[in-house]
Structures are given as structure tokens and as C-alpha cells.
């Protein structure tokens, strides 16, 4: 058993090393197409040395080249001597350890591979072509610092979420303790009422009523049985009253215990809330130390290409943001913390109040003069939130997710702002209540924008652009500010509750198109059939099968139900087909395969199944026809038995053909 585990670990290590080498060499070849075969061979040898391995043909030890990295000093702006008030964590509490990282194909593993490749490529270029710059056009230090900063912020966010789970658990315990206290108080009140009523009756009772036996009369023996019965009833009432007194004493003790438990639960909940406040403060301090140069590089680290005009628009917004940060860098301007911008009369040196069209100070931002023009200076937290948001361009949209691989609209804005040191709830409606409302004509970069209806939210990027995770395009991308939108500024606390968001609107949750009669086009994300990048899809966990993320979620739920019924996993032979795979299938089976570029599989919304489902009339096929619709899958009429082209194995996520 141990030998097998050791073998698996060794294989996983070799696979990781091979993946790092492949990614790094691929990126190098893409960045420098002019490299000769000899130079690529040198790069491969250098990479093997850095990875602690050697090429298969030459398993000889290789000395790792040592390079001294120049120190990168951050340009600073003099700040006032006042410091942000610190929040102390209670001495009796300790922050729980962050949740254990997932293993296998977790996002941290994948990010680590890509990050290492990103670091190795510039080093390889330097080895192969001394004096060359990185493929991204800048020094290695900035990219390395940006990767380190991103990793550190993600780790801090994980720690915060672990603390948040603890705080949620302690709040639940507090509510349980309070409910128990209320129940005990009700019992105490009931017992006290019984005891009080009994005591009052005894106080008002006559001696004969209190002791009926005193009414015995030797001259009237006929009343003896009645008197004795009344005496028995009185004694029974006395015993009941004594029992009520004992119960009252016990419930009094129970109440004291319940009150003590509530106090303990309140202390634990307060300690957890204090931990959360400290964690956010530490995250804000962390982003306050980021230079604008590093923030600019961070904004482009994890982007996924979109299609056509959407990609152009995404890149234009990214370039505009990086240009803004480069302008601050060149001018030696360091974005201050949001706490340093709360008082327009007391701003850091070199900054002045930003003014609106009426000459009133704009809350949460400031102005600096670059050349002869004023430039808006955003808080460091806003810079971090926007940079991290832009780094997720192209990520898939999946309802109910908060990253780091998939998002819905509220999850995306919450995840972005958490990396800036502000915790937001995960729904647009709840986020609306957290910031200060700002007019649409006074939008600043970083503001949360809510289209009419309040079911969607995005981050304002300037120039009328909003960045968000959209149910309309199934990806994170840039779009225009919708007419009639409302907005809030996150780092600024509202002075009074915001008015409720309006109900209804032209779209559904997260911008989802409202249902329309008939069959709709399966095209999504702006990609052509078969041209969807795999990074924009969600894996099904079987070989390389993948679908659009909402279809993948439906497939997973359907697979769980199928397994419960038949004791076996869903069997799949085909899912998304790229254009090249469509061409291969058409060459092999021209009579069966669709013309390349027209396959339903090219939209990542269709699957071909096996394991009995591929046989019309089988138990598995009948189960699919009865249950697949619950998970969004249907069999088009042409593929059903008796259809134009019967394919019982073919199922689609919604009617796309």
C-alpha cells in the first residue's frame, strides 16, 4: 500500500514537473517565435536545471544559475503622521487556522503551475538570449511581485473566509442560546404564576379552608366523609404547590445557567467579529503596500481571452486602467488608504479634495496634479479591488459561485472587494445596502453599479464601462452602464439607509435574458462554433470532457441522480468539440458527423452518452427521458426514436436544434 502511494506521489510530481516544463516552453515559443532549435534546446536544458530534472536524453545533474534580483523600491508619497486606528484582537481568542487546502486539481495547484511558468519564461529568455526582456515587456521583478501579491491576497481571503465560517457558527450558537434562554424564561414565568396564585390563595383562605379537618363535628358524623374528602383535596393542592415551588427553584437555576451560556456565546461571537475586523484591517494594510506598478501588472495576470469585439473591449479597459496606474507611477503618486481620504480638509501631502460639478468635495477620492492637469487618486483598496477584478476577465459565469475559477455577478464583486479589504455579501440587493449611494453622473472607478431592477451588479471602470460576471454572456467581461442604473461607493459608509432597489427590469438575475417563446440561438460568449476556449468551460471530471458551466452543473446533478438509481456513473463519449475535432470526426465519419463549424457539440451544450442510454427503450434511456429535463437536458426530436436521424445517445442542454 505504501509503495503504491509512493508511486502515485512520484507520478504526480513527475506530471507536475512535466506540466511546468511544457507550459513554460510553450509560452517561451509563443513569446519568441524567432528562436532557433538550438536556442530552444538550451531553454529546455535550463528549465530542467531549474526544475531539478534533466531532459530524458541527458539525465545529468545541472547547476542552477544564480541571478541576483535587483530590489524594486516603491515610489512613495509623504503621508500625515496620523495612523489608522488599530483594532485589537481580544487576548483570550485565537484566530483559527485557515481551512486545509484541497489537493489534486485544486485552483491553487493550477495557479501555482501557471505562476511558476510565468516566472520561468522570463528566466529562460534571459538564459537563451542574455539582456532580453520578459515576454510581457517588463522586468522580471514586477511580474514576480505581482504573482506574490496575488497569492498573498488570495491566502488572506481564504483565511478571512475561514474566520467568517467560525463567526457564522458562533452567531448560530448565540441564537440557539438566546432561544433556550427565552424558553427557560417562559417556564420560569409559568412556574412563578402558579406559585404566586397558590400563595395568594393560601393568604386569603380561612383556617377551615386551609385545614378542612377542623370542620369535623362529633355531633354531626354525616359530614365526616365530606370533610375528609376536602382535606385530601387540600393536601393534594399543597403537594402540587410544593412541587411548583421546587420547579420554580430549578427553573431559576436553569435560567441562571441559560443567561451564563448566552453571555459566553455573546463573548465568543464578539471575539469572532473582532477577528474578522482584524483580518480585514490586515488585508487593507497589505494592499496599502502595493505599488501602482505591481498593481498594473497584477491586473493582467489571469485573464482569459474572450471572442471578437468582447475581447477588444476587455483589452481596451485593461489598457486604460494600466495606463492610469502608469501615470501615477511616473508621477511618484502612491494611492493612500481609504481612511486617509475621509476628511477633505486633512488629506495626505500633495493631494487636494476632488470636487464635483457644483464645487462640493467628492467623498472617498482626491486629486493630484500631474503636469498641468488634475488626476483622480483612488484609495489603495479600490486599486487592489479593480486590479484583481480585471485579472479575472473571461472567467466563466456560474450561478451561486464566488471564485476563484467561476463567479456570478454578486460573487464576483464580493470576491474582488474582499481582496481590497472589504467584506461584502454575495447578492446585489445586500451589496446595495453596504456602501454610500452616489449619483450616476458622479461615478468613480470601483463603484458598484446596479442596472434597473437591482438583480445585477458590476464594478465601474470609467468611460461608461462596467466589469461584471454576466449571465447573458456566461463570462466576466466589460459592458456599458445601463440607463437608469444606481450605484454605491464601497469604502464610504452610508450616512443613512439607502432606498430599496426597484423591482423588475429588462433582464433577470445577473443580466440573464428574460425567457422568450421559441428556440433561441445557442451561441454564447461571442465565440463561433468550436472556437470556445477550454478555460471558459467547466470540466465534467471524465477525461477531457467539458461543457458550458451551467450545463456542467446540470450534468453533475443528473449524474448523481443517475448513480443513485443505477449504481453506476453516467457514461459519456462526447461533449464539447473544437473545430479541429469536428474536422477529424467529419473525415472519419462523413455520413454521421456534422459539417465542421455546425455541430451542436461545438457550442459546449450537447453530450453523447453510453452505458445503456445509447439504446432506445432501455431502462437507462427511459430514465433519461423521464428525468433529464429536471436538470436542463432534453433529446431533440430529430434524435429521438422515429426522428429524422435517430441518435438515442444525443442529449442537449436546452433545445438548441
Helices and strands as residue ranges (DSSP letters): H 2-31, H 37-51, H 107-128, H 140-204, H 207-210, G 212-215, G 221-223, H 224-288, H 292-298, H 308-330, G 338-341, E 352-355, E 361-370, E 373-377, H 380-390, E 396-397, E 406-407, H 409-418, H 428-432, E 436-438, G 440-442, E 448-450, E 458-462, E 465-470, E 475-480, E 486-489, G 509-511, G 534-536, E 538-539, E 546-547, H 549-566, E 571-574, H 579-588, G 600-603, E 606-610, H 619-627, G 628-631, E 633-634, G 637-639, E 650-653
